Amino acid sequence: MNKIWTIAKKDIKEAFRSRSTYIFIVIMLVLTVSYFSSYNALISGLRRQNADLQTIINASQVFLNNIIYVIPMIYSIFVCTIFANYSVILDKAKRNIESLMATPATLNQIWIGKSLAVTLPSIIIGIGIAIIMYVVMDVGFVMPQTSQFIVPDVLAIVSTFVIVPILVFSIVMIVINVQLVISNPRIANFVFTGIFLILLFGVNALGGLGIEVSFGLIYIGAIVVCAFISWILSHSLTREKVILSSKG
């Protein structure tokens, strides 16, 4: 475990030295503004329909739950695209991967360590922004409409702090594996980009409309699929492939 954490800590430090990391955080904070306008549009529509207070409360609960389900996942994946650049790509660019292969760490430890280096800060940033956004939304927008602070459902909280981190780690494991064995590791970032776009324009659209979706089941299903893919990829990961790809 110490070897895994040593590998992860080095990559995390490299990523936080980059100005682009902080620029991405600011961009994500700016993107949250769209949720504020979506909620106002939802409430305005309900007001035009002469909806009662309980209907507005229920709609607000669904909307806020969707924030807790969606934002940590979307933003964590978004940040992953940045931290992935400092996990394998930087090592290959600086020709450090061969030295890493020569250490006592096993290939699986290197794989897990670099995956943690991408996952941990991404999850912390994603969840942190989601919490800030939830409180601002609840206090600044929902409370004036409902006269109460709405607490997210237990399942939404479990999804944020348990299911989403596991899913993000599962996705990162696949991407890091691909980065380790191909000569141009930046290609693997297309996986992050594809997932981000799907989540942003698919799930995010449903959440913005206040439509309740079983995100927990979707995420668990995705975890199973990603775990199976990682298991298959683990059988083809060898030191020879990693070293040859770094010379590509």
ABEGO torsion letter per residue (X at the ends): XAAAAAAAAAAAAAAAABAAAAAAAAAAAAAAAAAAAAAAAAAAAAAAAGBBAAAAAAAAAAAAAAAAAAAAAAAAAAAAAAAAAAAAAAAAAAGAAAAAAABABBAAAAAAAAAAAAAAAAAAAAAAAAAAAAAAAAAAAAAAAAGBBBBBBAAAAAAAAAAAAAAAAAAAAAAAAAAAABABAAAAAAAAAAAAAAAAABAAAAAAAGBBBBAAAAAAAAAAAAAAAAAAAAAABBAAAAAAAAAX
